[in-house]
Amino acid sequence: ALQTTSDIVRASKNTSVVVLNVLMPTLASAIGSTNEKIRHKAAKTLGALCCEVDSVYLVQNLSHCVKHSGPRNKPTLIEHLSQLVPGVYSRKQQLVNKYVVPVAFSMLNEKSSGVRMASQKLVVSLHKSMGTQLLHIADQHLGTSLQNKLHDMLTSDL
């Protein structure tokens, strides 16, 4: 079913947006599967979705899935989200500010090393796109310790 879904996404491109509210959480759940084949096919389908569908349509759903996912599927989802940031920010800054930035901030305290590494890539992607605006938003919404963690993520090597 995941292979067929991937093929359908490639064929239907942006018309896939009508099913994103159902498809994205299903893929996110499958990415967290303990079955390696299912996890691989789901990740491949998500990749096809991110390549074929306009990233502006994906940001809200993918951000929601990242926020509500477990540690097994978060790194893959975060990686895809971080790749969408530059293209979306250049066209619809408010989407990134409303959906992606809060998700990135919520992951500053993550314990899982895989999630932390993916979160760092997301924060760096946000900073490259937003510049100092990310730091200004952090000043307004984060406490000192989280601001320090954000700064550490931005200054350390990936």
N, C-alpha and C positions, 0 to 999 in steps of 0.2 A: 504494500500500500504506500509506503514511503517513497519508493522508486517511482510509482505512478504519480504521486503528488508532485515530485520533483519535475517530472516530464510535463505535467499540466501547468505548473508555474512557469516553466520555460516557454511554453506555447502561449499562455494567456497574458503574460507580462503584467502590466498595470491593472488589468481587469481582475487580478487576484485580490485586490484590496477589499472587495466585498466580503471575502471570507477570512480576512486577517484576524478578526476578533476570536475566531474559532481555531484557525490554523496555527497561529503563533503560540498560544498556550499548549497546544497539543505537541508541537515540535519541541518546545522547551521541556515538556515532561519527558518526551522520548529521548532527548539529549541526556537526561539524568538517569536513563535506564541502566540496569546492571548488565544487560545483554549488549555485548560489544557491537554486534552487527546492527542492532536497532539504533544504538547511539551513533554509530558511524553514518548510517543512512539518514538519520534525522539531522545531523550536522551538515551533511552534504545537501539536503533539501533546504535547510536554512541558508546555506551559502548560495544556492540557486535563487532563492527568494530575494536575498540581499543584492544579488547581481541583476536580476531581471525586473524587480519592482522599484519604482522611484523611492529613494531613501526617505523622503519627506513623509511618505505613507507608513513607513515602518517604525519610525522613532518612538511614537507613543506606545505601541503594542510591545515592542522589544524592551523598552524601559520598564514597563509594567512587569513583564516576565522576569527581567533581571531582579527587580526588587522583591519579587515573591518566589524566587527559585531557591533550591537548596544548593549546598556547596559543590555538589557533583556537576551540575549543569551551568552554574554561574560563570565559570571562566570562559566557556565557549560563547555564551550569550554576550558577555561583556566585550569579548574580542570583536564580535560582529558589530556591536553598538559603537565601539570606539572607531571602527572603520567608517561608520556612517556619519560621524560627527562633522568632519570638514565639509562634506557636500551639503549637509542640511544647514549648517550654520551659515554658510555663504548665501543661502536663499531664504531661510526662515529661522532667524536667530531666536525668536520667541519660543519655538518648539524645543530647542536645545536648553534654553534657560528654564523652561517649565517642566520638562520631563527628564532630561539627561543629567543636568547639574544636581538636582536633589538625589538622584540615584547614586551618583558618584560620591556625594557627600555622605550618604548613608552607609557606604562601604568603607569608609576610612578606618573603622574599628574592626574590620573583618579579621578573624583568626587564621583562616585557611590560607596557606602560602600560595596556592593556585589562584584563589580569588584576589589576594593582595597584589599579586603580579599583574593579573588582568586589570584590576582596578587602577594600578599605577599607569598602565598603558592608556586607559580611558582618561585619567586625569591629565596626562601629558597631551593627549589628543585634544582635550578641551582647552588646555592652556595654549596650544599652538593655534587653535582657531579663535579663541576669545581674547587671548592676551591678558592684560591686567584686569579686565572685567571679571574674570573668574575669581581673582584675589579680592576684588571689591565685594563681590557677592559673598565670598567666604567670610570676610570681615563683618558683614551684616548678619549672617545666619549661623556662624559656627563659634564655639567657644575657643579659648586660647589653645587648649591641648589638641583639638581637631585642626585648627589652623596650622599648628606646628607639624602635625602629621601630613597635611596637604603640602606644606612647604618641603618637608623631607622627601615626599614622593616626587616632587618636581625637580629637586636638586640631585637625587641619587640616580645612578645608572640603571637602565632597564635590564 
